């Protein structure tokens, strides 16, 4: 099931862009050095706990959650539909009915002509 991608407001994109432009090389290098200095070795037990938490967070949602997500996406998509007016529906329905009668008459006449042709050839 695909998820709808929500557009971020322009204000958030502008803030991120401004923040990235305002960051200088010296700030980045000082941040990197402070990060590299603060790295510590984690215990195997702590790594296992973090792995279990990551698995829980990334596990598939249950059937009911998927159904609810699907129905909310359907609702969003149906709001985007441009529904025809009653007059448009009536007009197109009449056109379709007339077209069906014209095609039926054409096929009926063609079938009648072929039946007569076969009858003449066989007798």
C-alpha positions as CSV (number, residue, x, y, z in Angstrom):
1,X,0.0,0.0,0.0
2,X,1.5,3.3,-0.9
3,X,1.6,6.2,1.5
4,X,0.7,9.7,0.6
5,X,3.6,12.0,0.6
6,X,2.7,15.1,2.5
7,X,4.2,18.3,1.2
8,X,6.1,20.4,3.7
9,X,5.0,24.0,4.0
10,X,7.1,26.5,2.2
11,X,8.1,28.1,5.5
12,X,9.7,24.8,6.8
13,X,11.7,24.4,3.5
14,X,12.9,28.0,3.7
15,X,14.0,27.6,7.3
16,X,16.0,24.5,6.5
17,X,17.6,26.2,3.5
18,X,18.5,29.3,5.5
19,X,19.9,27.1,8.3
20,X,22.1,25.2,5.9
21,X,23.3,28.4,4.3
22,X,24.1,30.1,7.6
23,X,26.2,27.2,8.8
24,X,29.9,27.9,8.1
25,X,32.7,25.5,7.5
26,X,34.3,26.2,10.8
27,X,31.0,25.4,12.6
28,X,30.8,22.1,10.7
29,X,34.4,21.2,11.5
30,X,34.0,22.0,15.2
31,X,30.8,20.0,15.3
32,X,32.5,17.1,13.7
33,X,35.5,17.2,16.1
34,X,33.2,17.4,19.1
35,X,31.2,14.5,17.8
36,X,34.3,12.4,17.2
37,X,35.6,13.1,20.7
38,X,32.3,12.1,22.3
39,X,32.0,8.7,20.7
40,X,32.1,5.9,23.3
41,X,31.9,2.1,22.9
42,X,28.5,0.8,23.9
43,X,28.1,-2.5,25.7
44,X,26.7,-5.5,23.8
45,X,23.6,-5.5,26.1
46,X,22.8,-1.9,25.2
47,X,23.3,-2.6,21.5
48,X,20.9,-5.5,21.7
49,X,18.3,-3.4,23.5
50,X,18.6,-0.6,20.8
51,X,18.3,-3.3,18.1
52,X,15.1,-4.6,19.7
53,X,13.6,-1.1,19.9
54,X,14.5,-0.5,16.2
55,X,12.7,-3.7,15.3
56,X,9.6,-2.8,17.2
57,X,9.5,0.6,15.6
58,X,9.9,-0.7,12.1
59,X,7.6,-3.7,12.5
60,X,4.6,-3.9,10.2
61,X,1.4,-2.3,11.4
62,X,-1.4,-4.7,12.1
63,X,-4.4,-5.4,9.8
64,X,-6.7,-2.9,11.4
65,X,-4.1,-0.1,11.3
66,X,-3.5,-0.8,7.6
67,X,-7.3,-0.7,6.9
68,X,-7.6,2.6,8.8
69,X,-4.7,4.1,6.8
70,X,-6.2,2.9,3.5
71,X,-9.6,4.3,4.3
72,X,-8.1,7.7,5.3
73,X,-6.2,7.8,2.0
74,X,-9.4,6.9,0.1
75,X,-11.1,9.8,1.9
76,X,-8.3,12.2,0.9
77,X,-8.4,11.1,-2.7
78,X,-12.2,11.3,-3.0
79,X,-12.0,14.9,-1.8
80,X,-9.8,15.6,-4.9
81,X,-12.4,14.3,-7.3
82,X,-14.3,16.8,-9.4
83,X,-17.9,15.4,-9.4
84,X,-20.2,16.1,-12.4
85,X,-23.4,18.0,-11.9
86,X,-26.8,16.4,-12.3
87,X,-27.3,18.1,-15.6
88,X,-23.9,16.7,-16.9
89,X,-24.8,13.2,-15.7
90,X,-28.3,13.3,-17.4
91,X,-26.8,14.6,-20.7
92,X,-24.1,12.0,-20.9
93,X,-26.6,9.2,-19.9
94,X,-28.9,10.2,-22.8
95,X,-26.0,10.3,-25.2
96,X,-24.9,6.8,-24.2
97,X,-28.5,5.4,-24.5
98,X,-28.9,6.9,-28.0
99,X,-25.5,5.5,-29.0
100,X,-26.4,2.0,-27.8
101,X,-29.7,2.1,-29.9
102,X,-27.8,3.2,-33.0
103,X,-25.2,0.5,-32.7
104,X,-27.9,-2.1,-31.9
105,X,-29.8,-1.1,-35.0
106,X,-26.7,-1.2,-37.2
107,X,-25.7,-4.7,-36.0
108,X,-29.3,-5.9,-36.3
109,X,-29.5,-4.7,-40.0
110,X,-26.0,-6.2,-40.7
111,X,-27.0,-9.5,-39.2
112,X,-30.3,-9.6,-41.1
113,X,-28.5,-8.8,-44.4
114,X,-25.9,-11.6,-43.8
115,X,-28.7,-14.1,-42.9
116,X,-30.5,-13.3,-46.1
117,X,-27.2,-13.6,-48.1
118,X,-26.5,-17.0,-46.6
119,X,-30.1,-18.1,-47.3
120,X,-29.9,-17.1,-51.0
121,X,-26.5,-18.9,-51.4
122,X,-27.7,-22.1,-49.8
123,X,-31.0,-22.4,-51.7
